[in-house]
């Protein structure tokens, strides 16, 4: 096999493995702190 054929085959194998890998959950994490309650000081 030529070098370019091997490189293309390796690239296809990596792309296939990446596409078949399980995805991490895309849920947003809970906020660490809560927002302070408005006091009306700057209304």
WOVEN-V129993 format. One line per field, one symbol per residue. ss: DSSP state (@ for helix, = for strand, . for the rest). psi: psi as a letter, one per 30 degrees, with the letter a starting at -180 (. if undefined). burial: 1 if it has 16 or more other ideal C-beta (glycine too) atoms within 10 Angstrom, else 0. A space follows every 10 residues. Layout:
BEGIN
ss = ???
psi = ???
burial = ???
END
This chain:
BEGIN
ss = ..@@@@@@@@ @@@@@@@@@@ .......... .......... ...
psi = kleeeeeeee eeeeeeeeef kkklkhkklk kellkkkkfg eg.
burial = 0000000000 0000000000 0000000000 0000000000 000
END
